[in-house]
């Protein structure tokens, strides 16, 4: 059973079904796709969440990444911190808003590597 019919839930369900498992995806809305759902002017509901659509994951479920109805571009992710030591993530690098390396850049890179390894196991 998968809770949520967003892009991640759909990909997880497709992979499980392809592996011969019975899949039930529960979605509270009338349409699937989560934040990748197209809204006004055929654009995505929340563009920031779409930059990280993995071309490999899309290909794995039979979607040609070049055929998406919207453009995807790499965007940084910004994590705001109450003490002002904000983090800007670009790919696997963590920096301060001024572009200097973040004091926790090595730990962030190690965490991202670990998460990627865990993702590969799935």
N, C-alpha and C positions, 0 to 999 in steps of 0.2 A: 504494500500500500504506500502510495506517495502522496504527501500533502502538498498541494500547490501545483497548478498547471502552468507555471512560468517556464521560461526556456530551460532552466536547470531541471525542473521536474519532468518536462517532456523528454529531454535528452536521457535522464536517468531511466524513465519508463521505457523508452525505445531500446536502450541497451539491455535492460532486464528482459524485455520481450524477445529480443534477438537471441538472448541466451536461454530461451525456452521457459522462462518464468512467467507465471500469470501476474498481470499488473492491473492495479486499480489506482487511477489518479483522481484525487478529490480536489475540486476547484470550486470556490465560493461564487465566482462570477459566471456570467453567461458565456464568456469567451475565454479562450486559452491564449497563453503567451506572456502573461504577467506584464512586466514593464516593457516588454518588446512588442506589445500590442500596438497596432497602428491606430492613431487617433486623427485629429484635425490635419488636413493637408497631407495625408498619408505619411505622417512622421511618427516616430516612436513616442510612447508616453513619457519616457524619461531617458533622454539620450545618454546621460552619463553612464548608466548601467550597461549600455550596449557596446562600449568600446572593447570589452573583453570577451566577446563571443569568439570562442576558439574555433578557427577554421577546421581543425582536426575533429572536434566534437561535432560540428555541423556536417562535415563530410561523412562521419561515422553513421549519422542517421539519415543520410541521403540528401542533404541540402547543399547545393553548390554555393559556397560563400560569395562568389562573384554575382550571384543572382538575387541577392537580398534587395528589397525595394528601398533601401536607404544606405547611405554611406557609413562606414565605420572608420573612425580614426583614433589613434592612441591618445588618451587623455590622462593627465595626472590625477591621482586621488589625493585629497588633502584631508588629514585628520587633525582637527583642532584640539588643542590642549589647554586646560584652564590656566596653566602657568605661562602660556605664551610660547612654549617650545613646540610649535606646530610641526607636523611632518608632511612632506610632499613626496608621494611615491610615484615614480616614473619607471615602469617596468620593474626591475629588481633593485633599483637604487632608492635610497631614502635620503632626503636633503631637507634643509631648512628652507623657508620661503625665499631667503636671500640667495639661494643656490649653493651655499656651503654645505658640506657633508653634515648630516645629523649626528649628534653624539651616539645615538643608538642604531646607526646605519648597519653595523655589522650584525647586530642582533636581529634587525628587521630582515636582512638578507638571509640569515640562517633560518628564520621562521618561514620565509617564503619558500626556501628550498625544501624544508621539511613538509610544508603543506603540498607542494608540488609532488613530492615523493608519495605522500598519502593519496593524493588524487590519482596518481599513476596506478596505485593498487586497486582502485575502484574500477 
